[in-house]
Amino acid sequence: MQFIPNTFSGLALLCLTLTTQAEILPEAEIGIKIPLAKKPTTRPMGVAYLPSNQHYYIADGGLAPMGSEFEAPISKSEVHAFTSDGQYVNSAKPGFDNRSIYFNPNTNKLETITYNISSAVGFSPNTGIYSLDVGDKGEVLTTSGDVAQFNPAFGDAGTMPSYDPVSKHYYAKQDRGNIVFVVDAKQREKLQEIKLDFAKAQVAHDDISDHYIAFTGVAGNELALLDVDHKAVLIFDLNGQYVGKSALPTTMKLRSQNHFNGLGYTNGMMFIYHEPEGEFGTYYGFKVVK
């Protein structure tokens, strides 16, 4: 136990605590590896951790087939369940073209945000935010529930929003640029725009992940963005100011799809899909801020 002299004022102790909590790790630390047990049905997308059963859930994302008299236009994308140490449990098809998946402590539910949440390319069935049901053993089920319908405030059709359970706001990165929309799902217009300082971070928009920015929940280091070309995670505050970066292992071979999918932030880690590793690819969970 660390001894703190009683000459510290309460304010000084609080500042010391916040400083310690807000550290950016110069080199990202591997917290977990999750090898995929089967080929992704479409494209590998986000990752969520459910504290109640200590399981991870990885969602695929892909457009639904065209409807016909024989088949409804329902996405064939699966969601895959894994134990806390990365062991495969099962897969199921809830019927959504998943873009983001996350645990919402306000509802105690696993939730997914679909492609075209904004209806930017026209309305289609199963578009919006939905809860995903899981079984008593942590297995993902095919049943789900409605959370919110399509909302133009999210902007780009392909955005992969992240969620802040305290403010209940979503952070939706817009493609081909440095703009992040702040969204309340109950309102039809964005609350504000955050402009990320790419100049200070020394990156261009085509260096970084196009649709996803993570919400970390760490004060002063709230937003995390994958720099694909330079193999690093960039950290920004809620004003868009660049704070620092955490370097990824130089041995990782990131590919073009890392610009568009295979990303998530959960259980205090930034998850990145590493396609060349294993038969079907492996998700790395990196600790980048603490």
Summary of the structure (lengths in Angstrom):
residues: 290
radius of gyration: 19.0
end to end distance: 19.0
largest distance: 76.7
contacts: 970
relative contact order: 0.17
helix: 9%
strand: 42%
